[in-house]
Amino acid sequence: MDLHEDEKANVVTATFELPGLRKEDVAIDVHNNMLSVSGESKLSSDRDENGYAVRERRYGKFSRTIPLPQGVKVSNNLYFLA
């Protein structure tokens, strides 16, 4: 997570890198001057390697809550890069 605050413009920018997640896997909420970002990763792959069945799984949840300065207006400028 990268967080940048421009006090003069009263703008806070939060950038999250969430590899392997789709926007449907991420929840973003602002309530009582708190920004909450949470999500869940469910990745699984199967392959055959030299006669062996290889199965890899990665599951996990995350959640971050960030206090926002008083008076910050929230906009829905969300960008998802593939």
Backbone bond lengths (Angstrom), bond angles and torsions (degrees), N, CA, C in turn:
res aa  C-N    CA-C-N  psi(-1)  N-CA   C-N-CA  omega(-1)  CA-C   N-CA-C  phi
1 M - - - 1.440 - - 1.527 108.12 -
2 D 1.322 115.58 134.23 1.460 122.29 171.73 1.519 107.40 -116.32
3 L 1.309 116.64 136.49 1.458 121.82 -178.98 1.524 108.19 -129.06
4 H 1.333 115.72 128.98 1.460 120.69 179.71 1.521 108.92 -131.06
5 E 1.334 115.89 132.17 1.458 120.95 178.81 1.520 109.34 -119.44
6 D 1.334 116.39 126.46 1.459 123.12 173.76 1.525 106.24 -105.74
7 E 1.333 116.12 97.61 1.470 120.63 -174.73 1.527 112.41 -63.81
8 K 1.328 117.79 -35.32 1.463 120.73 -179.04 1.527 110.99 -65.20
9 A 1.316 116.49 -43.17 1.470 120.75 -178.91 1.522 111.75 -88.71
10 N 1.346 116.85 -6.40 1.469 122.41 -177.14 1.530 110.93 56.33
11 V 1.350 114.86 48.35 1.463 121.60 -178.37 1.529 108.75 -124.79
12 V 1.328 115.46 133.80 1.461 122.23 174.04 1.520 107.27 -118.58
13 T 1.330 116.62 128.99 1.458 121.55 178.29 1.522 108.86 -116.95
14 A 1.336 116.76 123.85 1.462 122.31 177.01 1.525 108.07 -112.87
15 T 1.330 116.50 128.32 1.457 122.37 179.69 1.522 108.34 -120.39
16 F 1.319 115.94 127.24 1.461 122.12 179.47 1.523 109.22 -119.57
17 E 1.320 117.52 134.30 1.463 121.88 171.77 1.522 106.58 -102.67
18 L 1.325 115.82 117.80 1.460 121.33 -175.52 1.524 109.23 -128.31
19 P 1.337 117.61 73.10 1.463 120.36 -176.27 1.528 111.87 -61.91
20 G 1.314 114.47 137.21 1.466 120.40 177.60 1.512 114.48 85.41
21 L 1.331 118.07 -5.29 1.460 120.41 -179.44 1.524 110.22 -101.67
22 R 1.315 114.62 144.93 1.462 121.44 172.92 1.518 107.56 -97.64
23 K 1.336 116.36 161.85 1.463 118.24 -179.17 1.520 111.56 -61.53
24 E 1.335 117.87 -25.20 1.463 121.15 176.91 1.530 112.01 -69.05
25 D 1.335 117.10 -18.28 1.464 122.25 -179.01 1.528 112.67 -88.45
26 V 1.348 117.57 -4.45 1.457 122.46 -172.71 1.529 110.09 -118.73
27 A 1.336 116.50 135.65 1.466 122.08 176.24 1.525 108.42 -115.62
28 I 1.337 116.38 131.95 1.460 122.37 179.38 1.519 107.93 -124.90
29 D 1.348 115.93 130.13 1.464 120.24 -177.04 1.530 109.28 -142.95
30 V 1.327 116.57 142.45 1.455 121.95 173.30 1.517 107.35 -123.62
31 H 1.336 115.43 124.54 1.459 120.59 -178.37 1.525 108.19 -151.93
32 N 1.332 117.26 130.45 1.469 122.66 178.98 1.527 112.46 52.35
33 N 1.333 115.58 48.09 1.472 122.27 179.27 1.532 113.36 58.66
34 M 1.315 116.75 30.97 1.461 122.00 175.62 1.523 108.65 -126.20
35 L 1.326 116.23 127.82 1.464 122.56 175.22 1.522 107.89 -95.69
36 S 1.325 117.11 123.34 1.469 122.09 178.65 1.526 109.18 -118.10
37 V 1.315 115.37 129.03 1.465 122.27 176.69 1.518 106.60 -126.39
38 S 1.334 116.34 126.99 1.470 120.09 179.71 1.521 108.82 -143.33
39 G 1.310 115.14 162.05 1.456 119.80 179.64 1.511 111.50 -171.96
40 E 1.337 113.22 177.23 1.460 119.75 -178.66 1.522 109.38 -142.52
41 S 1.323 115.46 134.40 1.458 122.69 178.98 1.523 109.35 -105.15
42 K 1.332 115.93 130.64 1.467 121.75 176.48 1.517 107.18 -136.84
43 L 1.337 116.44 88.66 1.451 121.00 -179.37 1.523 109.32 -114.55
44 S 1.329 115.13 136.14 1.453 120.64 179.75 1.523 108.39 -145.14
45 S 1.325 117.18 139.40 1.464 120.66 176.25 1.523 109.28 -142.02
46 D 1.315 115.15 143.77 1.460 123.15 177.16 1.519 108.19 -125.77
47 R 1.339 115.96 139.39 1.466 119.73 175.83 1.524 109.32 -156.00
48 D 1.319 115.06 161.07 1.457 121.95 177.45 1.524 107.37 -104.70
49 E 1.338 116.11 124.59 1.458 120.66 -177.21 1.527 108.91 -130.68
50 N 1.328 116.23 107.17 1.473 122.40 179.03 1.524 111.82 54.63
51 G 1.314 116.70 42.60 1.455 120.93 178.21 1.525 114.74 85.02
52 Y 1.312 118.07 -2.78 1.464 121.91 178.49 1.526 109.67 -104.82
53 A 1.309 115.54 137.51 1.461 119.97 173.85 1.527 107.79 -82.53
54 V 1.314 116.21 121.09 1.457 121.12 -179.01 1.523 107.99 -110.56
55 R 1.317 115.56 123.49 1.463 121.76 178.34 1.523 108.45 -124.60
56 E 1.330 114.85 125.58 1.460 120.07 177.80 1.514 108.64 -121.01
57 R 1.338 114.78 137.64 1.458 120.26 179.77 1.518 108.91 -134.76
58 R 1.333 114.97 141.57 1.463 120.19 175.99 1.521 107.26 -139.80
59 Y 1.315 115.06 115.29 1.457 121.97 179.72 1.520 108.49 -125.96
60 G 1.312 116.15 145.11 1.455 118.35 176.39 1.513 111.90 179.33
61 K 1.318 114.42 155.39 1.456 121.62 176.94 1.516 108.32 -118.89
62 F 1.324 116.12 152.75 1.451 120.74 174.95 1.520 108.90 -142.32
63 S 1.329 115.17 158.99 1.458 121.53 177.73 1.524 108.51 -157.11
64 R 1.322 116.34 133.97 1.458 122.20 175.99 1.524 107.87 -132.77
65 T 1.326 116.62 136.79 1.454 121.84 176.31 1.519 107.71 -126.43
66 I 1.343 115.22 128.11 1.452 121.89 -174.76 1.527 109.05 -123.08
67 P 1.343 118.16 127.85 1.467 119.08 175.05 1.529 109.89 -72.69
68 L 1.315 116.21 138.02 1.462 121.94 177.86 1.528 109.35 -103.89
69 P 1.334 117.07 147.94 1.463 119.79 177.88 1.536 111.24 -63.56
70 Q 1.314 116.74 152.37 1.461 121.58 177.57 1.522 109.66 -59.41
71 G 1.333 116.32 139.03 1.457 121.46 174.73 1.508 115.36 85.98
72 V 1.327 118.63 -1.45 1.462 120.45 178.60 1.519 108.52 -71.48
73 K 1.346 115.92 130.31 1.461 120.89 175.74 1.510 108.25 -93.10
74 V 1.310 116.82 138.43 1.456 122.07 -175.56 1.528 109.39 -95.26
75 S 1.328 115.91 132.17 1.456 121.11 173.58 1.520 108.13 -119.16
76 N 1.289 115.69 157.81 1.465 121.20 -178.46 1.524 111.21 -96.51
77 N 1.311 117.89 48.94 1.462 121.21 177.90 1.522 108.19 -86.87
78 L 1.313 116.51 82.75 1.455 121.79 -179.72 1.524 109.39 -106.93
79 Y 1.315 116.18 132.58 1.456 121.25 -179.69 1.519 108.71 -127.32
80 F 1.313 116.06 130.46 1.461 121.45 177.27 1.521 107.39 -119.15
81 L 1.324 116.07 120.85 1.454 121.59 179.26 1.521 108.94 -105.92
82 A 1.296 116.14 136.57 1.470 120.49 179.29 1.496 110.44 -90.01
